[in-house]
Structure formats: structure tokens, C-alpha cells
Amino acid sequence: MTIFQFPQDFRWGTATASYQIEGAAQEGGRGVSIWDTFARTPGKVFNGDNGDVACDSYHRYEEDIALMKKLGINTYRFSIAWPRIIPDGDGEINREGLDFYHRFVDALLDAGIEPFLTLYHWDLPQTLEDDGGWGNRRTVDAFVKYAEVIFKEFSGKINFWLTFNEPWCIAFLSNMLGIHAPGNKDVQTAINVAHGLLVAHGKAVQSFRRMGITGQIGIAPNVCWAEPYSKSAEDQAACDRSIALNTDWFLDPIYKGSYPQFLVDWFAEAGATVPIQDGDMEIISEPIDLLGINYYTMGINRHNPDAGVLQSEEMNMGLIKTDIGWPVESRGLYEFMHYLQKYGNVDVYITENGACINDDLENGKINDDRRISYYEQHLAQIHRIINDGINLKGYMAWSLMDNYEWAEGYRMRFGLVHVDFRSLVRTPKESFYWYQSVIKNNWLEIRN
Ligand code: GCO
């Protein structure tokens, strides 16, 4: 048996996102988001599932917070639904929406749990998408206005802020690969979206400073660590492109004030350019305080001219996979955290990490041992990362409970708590009790 001790002030948490758990889609004055529309478009989401009810957390948040308390977390990452706050994107403010999040945040604080707030976890008001979405500066300005409303309302209650969740997904998964809302399949559109959201991020951080808001602010990219299939320089270059498009494409502008030139050149070959306006790069590079990192898996990639615009193909190496098909490989997190040091030893929180394991109830229990094993491997790497002197300050498991897994609908389960999507009954899984003991001890015990 091996014991890994964690720092005294380490933050233990879980994460969720508004559209994935709230439901109450037609209540509280909420406007329509691009996910409401996408989910209703035939063929886009497995089984045609949508977030109208989801986990019904809009009504059941007290029950959810009771579960968090039982779990023992000291931090909870959640997102605010922009369409609840400004239903048509940039018009009237909806007091009912703000009041809901005040009740929720107050209840978290009463329970002794630190709220970690994400401003944008993908539910863009549909009206803004209809007008060109993130590629249109109107959306950028509307986001800044929305962010300022939230800053002003919640300053003093919130100490941890994130502007955007997974910018690669917002830009490329959703607008180049067409897998998420709004479902565009165009490289130039994706690049426009990426740039628009970066300008929105920078402007929001500037407002945050100017308004003297409490706490620290940052952004949460998703990591795609990739290692080459062979020793060829071409395979290494394919990996470099995959890694850089997920993280460097967003972090270079923020930390260095410029896009990674080798990728800019690569996209230029494909006929796509970044629509930079005067002053944009100064805005984007406004200093931030922290980074959120979302890590799930890594790839072994090779160069293949037929593998999309990046010509980087992920190979099937026969590794153990979670039920969504992602290889279990914790090493990529360790490698990435060292790679990240090129931006300096910045404060980092793992804002998402977890496994899709679709085990169901059996005799009133969910024996999700494969999820426990996934968490064990990743927490062991985190312990190693901290021991290397990297400023990794907290860990948020994805997710507190099973929820709406975007294009996969409800069939893919990431929760520590099982949700019966008919009765909405919540049942803690074995992994919940395992995580509870890790948090209580503040150490990880590896079963040999
Ligand atoms: C993500 C998402 C989550 C997903 C999770 C599992 O940020 O990709 O934040 O919403 O549910 O990653 O796919």
C-alpha cells in the first residue's frame, strides 16, 4: 500500500455546467440557447435528448448541495446560463435569473463550499448566434456586458472566476467539426469564433480589473496531449499541431500576445486567416491570475494527409478505454503540466477530470470500480506534479452527478452520483464514497 499526502490547503471539488444539469429550460424567464436549438435538430444528439429537464437541478439544488456536503468537497465549479441573465443576449437583464444564482451561491457558502464560477460553458443565447455568433463583434460586446453584470452582482461572494470553458470545443469542435452547437463545418468560421472569444475573454478581464472585483480570474482550456506513433519528424509535427490547437492557440495570445506562428502558417495554407483588428492582441494579453485545465485522455498520433485540416490521426493502441471510447492514460496530464511551464509556473486548478463509466444500479448499488481506478491513476499523477514544484492547487472531478453529455445525450455517465433520468432520484456510487475518504484523509491510498 502506498500513501500520497496532499497539501493542507489543497482544493477538492467537483464540476458541472448549467445546460447539463439545470433543466427548467422554459422557467424563470430563461431565453433560448444554441443548445436548445441544436438538441432539437434531428440527427445532432443521440436519441434526440435535450436539456429541458436534465437533472432538474434548478429545482433540486438544495438536494445537490446536501450531496456535496456529504461528499466533503470544499469547492464546487458551476456555470451560469447566460440566457437566464440576459434572455435575448444583449437586451434586458432578467432579475429572476440573478436571484436564482444568488440563492444557489448563498446556499453553497452556507454549506462551507467555495463557488468556482464559469461565465460561459457553451449555452450562447440563440439570438446572438442568429446574428453571426462569436464571429460577430456584437457577441463579443454582449458577453462583456453580461460578464460585467455577473461581476457586479457576485463580487464579494465569488473568489474564483473562469471566463470560458474549453475554447477549442467552442471554436473547433462546434464550428469546424460540427459535433457541438451550433454545428458549423467551416475552418474559417472556427478561427473567427476562436478569435472572437479570445477578444471577449480579454475585454472581460479588463472589466474585472477596472471594476475592482474580488478574487482571481482565468480561463479553462481542454488538453489534448499527443505523442508520436513513430520516430518520424512528420508524426511529431502532427502531434505538435494537435496539442497546440487545443491549448497554445489560446494560451499564446493570452500569455505572449501572439498566435503560434507555425499553426497560423498551417491554416494559411488551408486558406484560413485570423481576423485580427487593431488593439486585439493587447486586449487578449491582459494578465490573468489562474488557469483551469480540463484533462481526460491523450492520443498516439501520426501524420495522415486525409485526417482533417490538421492531418493528425489518432491511432488505436488497444489501451483500456472508458465507455465513451477514450483511452485511460494519466501520463498525458503529467507531461502536459510540464509543457505548460513554458508560460511560467502559473497557478493551475484541474477544473475537470473524470471517466465515463456506464455502470447502473444493481441491488441498490453502483459498483463503478473502473471509475475509482481512473481517479486513482490521475490523482497519483497530480501528487507527482505537485511534488515536482508545479503550482497545482486544486482538483475538480467531472462530475458531481450523471448529466446531459452534449451530443451523446444521457447515455454517457460521468457522475460520482447516479441519476435516474425518469425519477430524477440521485444515488451515490461507490466512487462517491471512495472520493469522500480521499478528501477526508487528504491523502490517496493506492491499492497495490
Ligand atoms: C467539457 C465539458 C463537460 C463534458 C465533459 C465530458 O468541458 O468537455 O466541460 O461539459 O461533459 O468534458 O465530456
Residues whose N, C-alpha, C, O or C-beta is under 5 A from the ligand:
A	BS01	GCO	A17 E166
